[in-house]
Amino acid sequence: VPLDPQTEKVSGDAKAYAAAKLAQERCAMQLARLYGQTTTFVVLRIGWCQPGENHPSTLSAAGSPPEFLLDGDGAKPPEISEGDRKDEGWFKRMWLSNIDFLSYFVAAIKVDVPTDDSGGRGVHRNARKGFLLVNAMSRNKDEKWNLEETEKWLGVISRSD
């Protein structure tokens, strides 16, 4: 079903991105139901990362450091609109530092995901037989995503803000 022009203008490709993420999470959950006693799946809902050094000071509404926004002729990045400022705040609340990124992935490889229906260390809607889904963001000011389950399951307390 095609989007109406106004919805497409406001959401860009965000709906397609969200739908693809959800579909992959559900695919992993279904595979865990089938093969969770022999193969486990850990899904990390990764926060906003930038290429390279990935400093929070270079976060922008475009989601990339300023040097990636230049056209190559030394031109300045485009002006930031009010909508862009809202997006920028969103990105800053879900930023994931490089060191936290690495810590989450190392822990995800090592985590003991329950291979039965008991739920392991307590029932959580995102921890099931052979499947675990947790948020992976740095500890940002005004963060919107809960990291308690991430800390409980992976044993990682993010360090960056």
C-alpha positions as CSV (number, residue, x, y, z in Angstrom):
1,V,0.0,0.0,0.0
2,P,1.6,3.3,-1.1
3,L,2.0,6.0,1.5
4,D,0.1,9.2,1.0
5,P,2.5,12.1,0.1
6,Q,2.1,13.9,3.5
7,T,2.9,10.8,5.5
8,E,5.8,10.0,3.3
9,K,7.1,13.6,3.6
10,V,7.0,13.4,7.4
11,S,8.2,9.8,8.0
12,G,10.6,9.4,5.1
13,D,11.8,5.8,5.1
14,A,11.3,5.4,8.9
15,K,8.2,3.2,8.5
16,A,10.0,0.8,6.1
17,Y,13.1,0.8,8.4
18,A,10.9,0.0,11.5
19,A,9.0,-2.7,9.6
20,A,12.2,-4.4,8.5
21,K,13.6,-4.4,12.0
22,L,10.4,-5.8,13.5
23,A,10.3,-8.5,10.8
24,Q,13.9,-9.6,11.5
25,E,13.2,-9.7,15.3
26,R,10.2,-11.8,14.7
27,C,12.1,-14.1,12.4
28,A,14.8,-14.7,15.0
29,M,12.0,-15.3,17.6
30,Q,10.4,-17.9,15.4
31,L,13.7,-19.6,14.6
32,A,14.4,-19.8,18.3
33,R,11.0,-21.5,18.9
34,L,12.0,-24.1,16.3
35,Y,15.7,-24.5,17.2
36,G,16.2,-22.9,20.6
37,Q,17.5,-26.0,22.3
38,T,20.5,-26.1,19.9
39,T,20.9,-22.5,18.6
40,T,20.2,-19.3,20.5
41,F,19.5,-15.9,19.2
42,V,20.4,-12.5,20.8
43,V,18.9,-9.4,19.2
44,L,20.4,-6.1,20.2
45,R,18.3,-3.0,19.5
46,I,21.3,-0.9,18.6
47,G,21.2,2.8,19.3
48,W,22.6,5.5,17.0
49,C,26.2,5.0,15.9
50,Q,28.2,7.2,13.6
51,P,31.1,6.2,11.3
52,G,34.6,6.6,12.7
53,E,35.2,8.2,16.1
54,N,31.5,8.5,17.0
55,H,31.5,11.4,19.4
56,P,28.2,12.7,20.8
57,S,29.2,16.2,20.0
58,T,29.1,15.4,16.3
59,L,25.6,13.9,16.3
60,S,23.3,15.7,14.0
61,A,19.8,15.4,12.6
62,A,21.4,13.8,9.5
63,G,22.8,11.2,11.8
64,S,26.3,11.6,10.5
65,P,29.3,13.7,11.6
66,P,29.6,17.1,9.8
67,E,32.5,16.0,7.5
68,F,30.2,13.3,6.0
69,L,27.6,16.0,5.1
70,L,29.9,18.2,3.0
71,D,29.7,18.0,-0.7
72,G,33.5,17.8,-1.2
73,D,33.9,21.4,-2.4
74,G,34.3,22.7,1.2
75,A,30.7,23.8,1.3
76,K,29.0,24.1,4.7
77,P,26.5,21.6,6.0
78,P,22.8,22.5,5.3
79,E,21.0,24.7,7.8
80,I,19.2,22.8,10.6
81,S,15.4,23.2,10.6
82,E,13.1,22.9,13.7
83,G,12.2,19.4,12.7
84,D,15.9,18.5,12.4
85,R,16.5,19.8,16.0
86,K,13.8,17.4,17.2
87,D,15.5,14.6,15.3
88,E,18.8,15.6,16.7
89,G,17.5,15.3,20.3
90,W,16.1,11.8,19.4
91,F,19.5,10.7,18.1
92,K,21.3,12.0,21.2
93,R,19.0,10.1,23.5
94,M,19.7,6.8,21.7
95,W,23.5,7.3,21.0
96,L,25.7,4.3,21.4
97,S,29.4,4.9,21.9
98,N,32.0,2.6,20.3
99,I,33.2,1.2,23.6
100,D,29.6,0.4,24.7
101,F,28.9,-1.1,21.3
102,L,31.8,-3.5,21.7
103,S,30.9,-4.3,25.3
104,Y,27.3,-5.2,24.3
105,F,28.4,-7.5,21.4
106,V,31.1,-9.3,23.5
107,A,28.5,-9.9,26.2
108,A,25.8,-11.0,23.6
109,I,28.2,-13.7,22.3
110,K,28.8,-15.0,25.8
111,V,25.3,-14.7,27.4
112,D,23.6,-17.9,28.5
113,V,20.2,-17.7,26.8
114,P,17.6,-20.1,28.2
115,T,17.1,-23.1,26.0
116,D,13.9,-24.2,27.6
117,D,10.6,-22.4,28.3
118,S,11.4,-21.5,31.9
119,G,12.6,-18.0,31.0
120,G,15.9,-18.4,32.8
121,R,16.5,-15.6,35.2
122,G,12.9,-14.5,35.5
123,V,10.2,-14.1,32.9
124,H,10.6,-11.2,30.5
125,R,8.6,-10.7,27.4
126,N,11.8,-10.5,25.3
127,A,13.5,-13.5,26.9
128,R,12.2,-16.9,25.7
129,K,13.4,-20.3,24.7
130,G,16.5,-19.7,22.7
131,F,15.8,-15.9,22.2
132,L,16.8,-12.7,23.9
133,L,16.0,-9.1,22.8
134,V,17.5,-6.2,24.6
135,N,18.2,-2.5,24.0
136,A,21.8,-1.4,23.4
137,M,22.3,2.3,24.0
138,S,24.8,4.3,26.0
139,R,23.7,5.8,29.3
140,N,22.5,9.1,27.8
141,K,20.9,12.1,29.5
142,D,17.1,11.8,29.1
143,E,17.4,8.4,27.6
144,K,14.1,7.0,26.4
145,W,14.9,3.3,26.4
146,N,15.1,1.1,29.4
147,L,18.5,-0.6,29.9
148,E,17.5,-2.6,33.1
149,E,16.9,-5.9,31.2
150,T,20.1,-5.3,29.2
151,E,22.1,-4.9,32.4
152,K,20.4,-7.9,33.9
153,W,20.9,-10.3,31.0
154,L,24.2,-9.1,29.5
155,G,25.8,-7.8,32.7
156,V,26.9,-4.7,30.9
157,I,26.4,-1.2,32.4
158,S,27.1,1.3,29.7
159,R,29.7,3.9,30.5
160,S,29.2,6.7,28.0
161,D,26.9,9.8,27.8
